[in-house]
Amino acid sequence: MSTETKRQAVVAEIPRLRRYVIALMRDRTKADDLVHDAVLRALDKLHLWRESTNMRTWLFTIMHNLHANEMRRRSRMLDVVPLNAASPRAKAAGQEAAVEWSELSGAMAGLSGLHRQVLLLDGLEGMTYAEAAGVLDVPVGTVMSRLSRGALPLPECGAALAL
């Protein structure tokens, strides 16, 4: 695979990286900064990517590691941004949907960062347990455990995490 093809593959994943990290961090500016840093790191280290591996998982792993490093550098602060603000595709909702979004946002804010990461990788990004485990550099059983302990009673609409 040529270097240009690899670069195009990285660029093609930017919307998914951004969607995930906005939902995780709940701050568009910080999220965009993290995606920018992850893409720069990936492009700089593109020669290390192995064609036998999943580009998406590799990029999410880079982004996760950058985020973890940043979280170690500063104290943990929660931003108050509703979950539905994470999606540029979010539409003005009716009263019931607005209540469901509010409940979901509150429930997600109440989760630890570790549980929120696993829930978003699985529910929002549709990653398998093995892919999520690879991104987070934890055993598959840890992903399953965090999902179990972080499970939310999702609204009846079924679109709770479909940002």
Buried (B, 14 or more C-beta within 10 A) or exposed (E): EEEEEBBEBBEEBBEBBBBBBBBBBBBBEBBBBBBEBBBEBBEEEBEEBEEEEBBBBBBBBBBBBBBBEBEEEEEEEEEEBBBBBBBEEEEEBEEEBEEBBBBBBEBBBEBEBBBBBBBBBBBBBEBEBEBBBBBBEBEBEBBBBBBEEBEBEBBEEEEBBEB
